Amino acid sequence: MEPHEILQRQDQYVLPTYSPELLLVKGSGCNVWDSAGKKYLDFSTGISVCSLGHCHPVVTEAIQRQAAKLVHVSNLFVNENQPQLAATIAKKSFGGRVFFANSGAEANEGMIKFARKWGSDKGRHDIICMTNSFHGRTLTALAATGQSNYREGFGPDATGFKHVEFNDLDAVSAAVTETTAAVLMEPIQGEGGIVPASPEFVSGVRELCDRNGILLLFDEVQCGMGRTGRYFAYQHFGVEPDAMALAKALGNGFPLGAFEVQRKWEGVLTTSTHASTFGGTPLACAAGLAVFQAIDDEDLLINCQEMGEHLRGALIGLVGKYGKLKEVRGHGLMLGVEATAPVAPVLKEAADSGLLVLSAGKNVLRLLPPLTIRPEHIDEAIKILDSALEAWDRASVESVPA
């Protein structure tokens, strides 16, 4: 089918909840190609999904091999890969028990259900969440999300969620009552602007939860799976959550989500209290196992740390060059550059020149390159970004009346 026919069918038959302009048809490593054969350096990775790059050979081979063997059985039966992936997640984190889903929103929904079930016999059902957080597009995940614009038109909101200022321990403390079940937060806010939690805040919230006998829940959907230079972002802070949600890079593009609970809470969700038809299929878990294998075999956590420093340094140089850029934030290869104005023109200019980057909110450039990235890729991206920022600056000056 010709590209114009595909785009026509997109307009005619797909609900217009997105407004894509590029038709991408192929990917390899840190590059993708559009229908006209134009090559792009991809620093968006499907919004932190293809963290090993596109069509990583280890993941591709695992999916192909498993697809020829067994694609799906329900969770009424055991499949070979699900227990192995659960054990791998546990060994790389805090040794808990894992439930598999298909997306980040599902993982967060399941984790919220876990917290509500834990508190059901204690009269505890409220969840304290953070302003500017993002936890997914389902109704309950939206209610937990601390950005009201995502909820417009979908009310009434699900009840039982309070929102307090991120990185404000006093605000969290003041929100705790006898009906509080848990505190839910992202160790690094993604959609909220690439804003890391402060070490003092994370340790303070952990101590507050322990003191009040409530749960601490981490949403690691975007910041987990090596994105920050550790397997999980909480590992930067010297604390452990009672539960955490995962997705995005867990399958490197194959839909796969999960939440893990501390082993001491393994009796909270029992038979028939939670379920998923497609969660943890043999095919999805084969992809997940291959992701862990590739990260370990290729030392990608170390590469993420080293390339993250290289990218951060280059971005700091751009902040020093352009007055509309304020600061660089984040860890590893999850970096944001805050600007004083909407960055949409920069994204468009960069894409026209062969670089795909994202925004996080209106005023933050978000860079999420593959963990496999090399210095020459970063240097190429910075060159394109520099040119895009220069054009942005020039357009701003030209638009000022004489």
C-alpha positions as CSV (number, residue, x, y, z in Angstrom):
1,M,0.0,0.0,0.0
2,E,1.3,3.4,-0.9
3,P,2.2,5.9,1.9
4,H,-0.6,8.3,1.0
5,E,-3.1,5.5,1.2
6,I,-2.0,4.5,4.7
7,L,-2.2,8.1,5.8
8,Q,-5.6,8.4,4.3
9,R,-6.8,5.3,6.2
10,Q,-5.3,6.8,9.3
11,D,-7.5,9.9,8.9
12,Q,-10.6,7.9,8.0
13,Y,-10.6,5.0,10.4
14,V,-8.3,5.7,13.4
15,L,-9.7,7.7,16.3
16,P,-7.9,11.1,16.3
17,T,-6.5,10.9,19.8
18,Y,-3.0,11.5,18.3
19,S,-1.9,13.8,15.5
20,P,1.1,12.1,14.0
21,E,2.8,13.6,10.9
22,L,5.5,11.0,10.2
23,L,4.9,7.5,8.8
24,L,7.8,5.4,10.2
25,V,8.4,2.1,8.4
26,K,11.7,0.7,9.7
27,G,14.0,0.8,12.7
28,S,17.5,-0.5,13.5
29,G,19.5,0.4,16.6
30,C,19.2,4.1,17.3
31,N,17.7,5.0,13.9
32,V,14.3,4.9,12.2
33,W,13.3,5.5,8.6
34,D,10.1,7.1,7.3
35,S,8.1,6.1,4.2
36,A,10.2,8.4,2.0
37,G,13.4,6.7,3.1
38,K,14.6,9.5,5.3
39,K,16.7,8.4,8.2
40,Y,16.2,9.8,11.8
41,L,18.3,9.5,14.9
42,D,15.8,8.5,17.5
43,F,16.2,10.1,20.9
44,S,12.5,9.4,21.8
45,T,12.7,5.5,21.7
46,G,8.9,5.2,21.7
47,I,8.7,7.2,24.9
48,S,11.4,5.2,26.8
49,V,10.2,1.9,25.4
50,C,12.8,0.7,22.9
51,S,15.6,1.3,25.3
52,L,17.8,-1.3,23.6
53,G,17.2,0.5,20.3
54,H,15.0,-0.8,17.5
55,C,14.9,-4.4,16.5
56,H,17.6,-5.5,19.0
57,P,18.9,-8.9,17.7
58,V,18.6,-10.6,21.1
59,V,15.0,-9.5,21.6
60,T,14.1,-10.1,18.0
61,E,15.4,-13.7,18.0
62,A,13.7,-14.5,21.3
63,I,10.4,-13.3,20.0
64,Q,10.7,-15.2,16.8
65,R,11.8,-18.4,18.5
66,Q,8.9,-18.2,21.1
67,A,6.3,-17.2,18.4
68,A,7.0,-20.5,16.7
69,K,6.7,-22.5,19.9
70,L,3.8,-21.1,22.0
71,V,2.3,-17.6,21.9
72,H,-0.4,-17.6,24.6
73,V,-1.9,-19.7,27.3
74,S,-4.1,-18.3,30.0
75,N,-2.9,-17.8,33.5
76,L,-4.9,-20.8,34.5
77,F,-1.8,-22.7,33.4
78,V,1.9,-22.1,34.1
79,N,4.1,-21.1,31.1
80,E,7.9,-21.6,31.0
81,N,8.9,-18.0,30.8
82,Q,6.7,-16.2,33.3
83,P,8.3,-17.6,36.5
84,Q,11.8,-17.0,35.0
85,L,11.0,-13.4,34.3
86,A,9.4,-12.9,37.7
87,A,12.6,-14.3,39.3
88,T,14.8,-12.1,37.2
89,I,12.9,-8.9,38.2
90,A,13.0,-10.0,41.8
91,K,16.7,-10.6,41.8
92,K,17.4,-7.3,40.2
93,S,15.3,-5.4,42.7
94,F,14.0,-6.2,46.2
95,G,13.2,-9.9,45.9
96,G,9.5,-9.6,45.8
97,R,6.5,-11.3,44.1
98,V,5.4,-10.2,40.6
99,F,2.1,-9.8,38.8
100,F,2.2,-9.3,35.0
101,A,0.1,-7.0,32.9
102,N,0.3,-5.3,29.5
103,S,1.0,-1.6,30.1
104,G,2.0,1.0,32.6
105,A,-1.5,2.1,33.3
106,E,-2.5,-1.6,34.1
107,A,0.6,-2.0,36.3
108,N,-0.3,1.1,38.3
109,E,-4.0,0.0,38.5
110,G,-2.9,-3.3,39.9
111,M,-0.6,-1.7,42.4
112,I,-3.4,0.6,43.5
113,K,-5.7,-2.4,43.9
114,F,-2.9,-4.1,46.0
115,A,-2.7,-1.0,48.3
116,R,-6.5,-0.8,48.7
117,K,-6.8,-4.6,49.4
118,W,-4.0,-4.3,51.9
119,G,-5.9,-1.5,53.7
120,S,-9.4,-2.9,53.4
121,D,-9.5,-4.5,56.8
122,K,-7.8,-1.4,58.4
123,G,-10.2,1.2,57.1
124,R,-7.3,2.6,54.9
125,H,-8.1,3.3,51.3
126,D,-6.8,6.8,50.4
127,I,-3.7,7.2,48.2
128,I,-1.5,10.3,48.5
129,C,-0.1,11.3,45.1
130,M,2.1,14.1,43.8
131,T,1.4,17.2,41.7
132,N,2.7,17.0,38.1
133,S,2.7,13.2,38.3
134,F,1.5,10.9,35.6
135,H,0.3,7.3,36.1
136,G,-1.7,6.4,33.0
137,R,-4.8,7.1,31.0
138,T,-7.3,4.7,32.6
139,L,-9.9,6.3,34.9
140,T,-8.2,5.3,38.2
141,A,-4.7,6.0,36.9
142,L,-6.0,9.4,35.8
143,A,-7.4,10.1,39.2
144,A,-3.9,9.4,40.7
145,T,-2.3,11.6,38.1
146,G,-1.4,15.1,39.5
147,Q,-2.2,17.0,36.3
148,S,-5.8,18.0,36.0
149,N,-5.7,18.7,32.2
150,Y,-5.5,14.9,31.5
151,R,-8.8,14.5,33.4
152,E,-10.8,17.2,31.7
153,G,-14.0,15.8,30.2
154,F,-13.7,12.4,32.0
155,G,-15.3,13.3,35.4
156,P,-16.4,12.5,37.9
157,D,-12.9,11.5,39.2
158,A,-12.4,8.3,41.0
159,T,-12.3,9.1,44.7
160,G,-9.7,8.3,47.3
161,F,-6.7,10.3,45.9
162,K,-5.1,13.3,47.4
163,H,-2.4,15.4,45.6
164,V,0.4,17.2,47.4
165,E,3.4,19.1,46.2
166,F,6.2,16.9,44.9
167,N,9.5,17.1,46.9
168,D,7.6,18.7,49.9
169,L,7.8,16.3,52.8
170,D,5.8,18.5,55.1
171,A,2.9,18.5,52.6
172,V,3.0,14.7,52.5
173,S,3.0,14.5,56.3
174,A,0.1,16.9,56.6
175,A,-2.0,14.8,54.2
176,V,-1.7,11.5,56.2
177,T,-4.8,10.5,58.1
178,E,-6.2,7.3,59.6
179,T,-7.7,6.4,56.2
180,T,-4.4,6.7,54.3
181,A,-3.2,3.5,52.7
182,A,-0.2,4.5,50.7
183,V,1.9,7.2,49.1
184,L,2.4,6.9,45.3
185,M,5.2,8.7,43.5
186,E,7.6,8.5,40.5
187,P,11.3,8.6,41.7
188,I,11.8,10.8,38.6
189,Q,8.7,12.5,37.1
190,G,8.6,11.9,33.4
191,E,5.6,13.6,31.8
192,G,5.8,16.2,34.6
193,G,9.0,17.6,33.2
194,I,11.9,15.2,34.0
195,V,11.9,16.2,37.7
196,P,13.9,13.9,40.1
197,A,12.8,13.4,43.7
198,S,15.4,14.8,46.1
199,P,17.2,12.2,48.2
200,E,15.9,13.9,51.4
201,F,12.3,13.7,50.1
202,V,12.5,10.0,49.2
203,S,14.1,8.9,52.5
204,G,11.8,11.2,54.4
205,V,8.7,9.7,52.8
206,R,10.0,6.2,53.4
207,E,10.4,7.0,57.1
208,L,7.0,8.7,57.2
209,C,5.3,5.7,55.8
210,D,7.1,3.3,58.2
211,R,6.2,5.6,61.2
212,N,2.5,5.7,60.1
213,G,2.2,2.0,59.1
214,I,1.4,2.8,55.4
215,L,2.7,1.7,52.1
216,L,5.2,3.4,49.7
217,L,4.5,2.8,46.0
218,F,6.9,3.7,43.2
219,D,5.9,4.2,39.6
220,E,9.0,3.1,37.6
221,V,7.1,2.8,34.3
222,Q,9.3,5.4,32.5
223,C,12.3,5.7,34.8
224,G,12.9,1.9,35.4
225,M,14.7,-0.8,33.4
226,G,18.1,0.8,33.3
227,R,17.0,4.2,32.0
228,T,18.8,6.1,34.8
229,G,21.9,4.0,34.9
230,R,20.6,1.6,37.6
231,Y,18.1,-1.1,36.9
232,F,15.5,0.8,38.9
233,A,15.5,4.5,39.8
234,Y,14.7,3.9,43.5
235,Q,18.2,2.3,43.7
236,H,19.7,5.8,43.5
237,F,18.1,6.7,46.9
238,G,19.0,3.9,49.3
239,V,15.4,3.0,50.1
240,E,13.0,0.2,48.9
241,P,9.3,0.6,48.1
242,D,6.6,-1.7,49.3
243,A,5.6,-2.1,45.6
244,M,6.6,-0.8,42.2
245,A,5.1,-0.7,38.8
246,L,7.1,-1.4,35.6
247,A,6.3,-1.4,31.8
248,K,7.6,0.5,28.7
249,A,11.2,-0.8,28.3
250,L,10.4,-4.1,30.0
251,G,9.6,-5.7,26.6
252,N,11.6,-3.3,24.4
253,G,8.5,-2.6,22.4
254,F,6.6,-5.8,23.0
255,P,3.6,-4.8,25.3
256,L,4.5,-5.9,28.8
257,G,3.9,-4.5,32.3
258,A,4.2,-5.7,35.8
259,F,4.1,-4.7,39.4
260,E,6.2,-6.2,42.2
261,V,5.3,-6.3,45.9
262,Q,7.6,-7.0,48.8
263,R,7.5,-10.6,49.9
264,K,6.1,-9.7,53.3
265,W,2.9,-8.6,51.4
266,E,2.6,-11.7,49.2
267,G,-0.6,-12.8,50.9
268,V,-2.6,-9.6,50.1
269,L,-3.6,-10.4,46.5
270,T,-4.8,-14.0,46.6
271,T,-6.6,-16.3,44.1
272,S,-9.2,-14.5,42.1
273,T,-8.5,-11.0,43.6
274,H,-6.7,-9.8,40.5
275,A,-6.3,-11.2,36.9
276,S,-5.2,-10.4,33.4
277,T,-6.0,-12.4,30.2
278,F,-2.9,-11.3,28.4
279,G,-0.6,-10.5,31.3
280,G,2.6,-12.5,31.3
281,T,2.2,-14.6,28.1
282,P,5.0,-16.9,27.0
283,L,5.7,-14.5,24.1
284,A,5.8,-11.3,26.2
285,C,7.9,-12.9,28.9
286,A,10.4,-14.2,26.3
287,A,10.9,-10.6,25.2
288,G,11.3,-9.5,28.8
289,L,13.9,-12.1,29.5
290,A,15.9,-11.1,26.4
291,V,15.9,-7.5,27.5
292,F,17.5,-8.4,30.9
293,Q,20.0,-10.6,29.1
294,A,21.0,-7.9,26.7
295,I,21.4,-5.2,29.4
296,D,23.7,-7.5,31.4
297,D,25.7,-9.0,28.5
298,E,26.3,-5.6,26.9
299,D,27.1,-3.8,30.2
300,L,24.4,-1.2,29.3
301,L,23.9,0.1,32.8
302,I,27.6,1.3,32.7
303,N,27.1,2.6,29.1
304,C,24.0,4.5,30.3
305,Q,26.0,6.1,33.1
306,E,28.9,7.1,30.8
307,M,26.8,8.3,27.9
308,G,24.4,10.1,30.3
309,E,27.3,12.2,31.5
310,H,28.5,12.8,28.0
311,L,25.0,13.9,26.9
312,R,24.4,16.0,30.1
313,G,27.7,17.9,29.5
314,A,26.7,18.7,25.9
315,L,23.3,19.9,27.0
316,I,24.7,22.1,29.7
317,G,26.8,23.6,27.0
318,L,23.7,24.5,25.0
319,V,22.1,26.0,28.2
320,G,25.1,28.3,28.4
321,K,24.7,29.3,24.8
322,Y,20.9,29.9,24.5
323,G,19.2,32.3,26.9
324,K,15.8,30.6,26.6
325,L,17.2,27.4,28.2
326,K,17.3,27.2,32.0
327,E,18.6,23.9,33.3
328,V,19.3,20.2,32.6
329,R,17.6,17.7,34.9
330,G,17.5,13.9,35.3
331,H,19.7,10.8,35.7
332,G,21.5,8.7,33.2
333,L,19.8,8.8,29.8
334,M,16.5,10.3,31.1
335,L,17.3,14.0,30.7
336,G,15.2,17.1,30.3
337,V,16.1,20.7,29.4
338,E,13.8,23.3,30.8
339,A,13.1,26.3,28.6
340,T,11.3,29.6,29.2
341,A,8.9,29.1,26.3
342,P,7.1,26.2,24.6
343,V,9.6,23.9,22.8
344,A,7.3,22.6,20.0
345,P,9.2,24.6,17.3
346,V,12.5,23.0,18.4
347,L,11.0,19.5,18.1
348,K,9.7,20.3,14.6
349,E,13.0,21.8,13.5
350,A,15.0,18.9,14.9
351,A,12.8,16.3,13.2
352,D,13.1,18.2,9.9
353,S,16.9,17.8,10.3
354,G,16.7,14.1,11.2
355,L,16.5,14.0,15.1
356,L,13.5,12.8,17.0
357,V,13.1,14.3,20.5
358,L,10.2,14.8,22.8
359,S,8.7,17.4,25.1
360,A,7.6,16.8,28.7
361,G,4.9,19.4,29.2
362,K,5.2,22.5,27.0
363,N,8.5,23.9,28.1
364,V,10.8,20.9,28.6
365,L,12.9,19.1,25.9
366,R,12.9,15.4,26.8
367,L,15.8,13.2,25.6
368,L,15.5,9.4,25.9
369,P,18.1,7.8,23.6
370,P,18.7,4.1,23.6
371,L,20.9,2.7,26.3
372,T,23.1,1.4,23.5
373,I,23.9,4.9,22.3
374,R,27.6,5.8,21.5
375,P,29.4,9.2,21.7
376,E,29.2,9.8,18.0
377,H,25.4,9.5,18.1
378,I,25.2,12.0,20.9
379,D,27.5,14.4,19.1
380,E,25.4,14.2,16.0
381,A,22.2,14.8,18.0
382,I,23.7,17.8,19.8
383,K,24.8,19.3,16.4
384,I,21.2,19.0,15.1
385,L,19.7,20.3,18.3
386,D,22.1,23.2,18.3
387,S,21.0,24.2,14.8
388,A,17.3,23.8,15.8
389,L,17.8,26.0,18.9
390,E,19.6,28.6,16.8
391,A,16.7,28.7,14.4
392,W,14.3,29.0,17.3
393,D,16.3,31.9,18.7
394,R,16.4,33.6,15.3
395,A,12.7,33.2,14.8
396,S,12.0,34.8,18.2
397,V,14.2,37.8,17.4
398,E,12.6,38.3,14.0
399,S,9.1,38.2,15.5
400,V,9.8,41.1,17.8
401,P,8.4,44.4,16.3
402,A,11.0,46.9,15.4
